[in-house]
Amino acid sequence: MSDAPDMTAAPAEIVLGDKTFRMAPLTDADIAELDNWVRVRALRLARESLAEATPAERREIMTLAFETVPSFAFSAGVGAKMMATIDGVARMIWQGVQHCHPEVTVAEIQERILTPETMTAAMDAWTLINQGGGGKDGEAQAAGKKSDAADAEGQGGPVPDAEPAIRVDAEPDRGDDAEPAVGLPDGS
């Protein structure tokens, strides 16, 4: 059996700017929460569009919204487009981080990923943790192991025996035209 986070649900470290967080792969409940976030957001946008609509247009908009929104999912179609925004990326990162850091807010995560470079880097790290990074022979590039004691106590401290942290640096010091730093410190 693989030690990849998506197989073991072990959190991995992710560095956002100057702070290290532990991010767990999404659970079924997390996926349901993200799907619900997309649906609520879509209904809110539909409602906000009603301000200057005629009564007939309002009925049409809301009928269409209530017929289509229940099928939205965060991972496909309109939902995936919503998740590609700064709000969506912050929400997805927070959804994994909040298991180990319940004090962290979506707003704090959003502040740490405000540039397009850091937002892209954060999404790449999220993908490594939730979908595996491929690596050699299909092994995940972002793996973390939690000790039995830490798991039993639900501690949010450093992860014993964890793989190196996934770094998301806002300003890499590798030159002005360098890509944002994402990956493991050994360059993988």
Beta strands, then each sheet from edge to edge (+ up, - down):
strand 1: 12-16
strand 2: 19-23
strand 3: 166-169
strand 4: 181-183
sheet 1: 2+ 1- 3- 4+
end
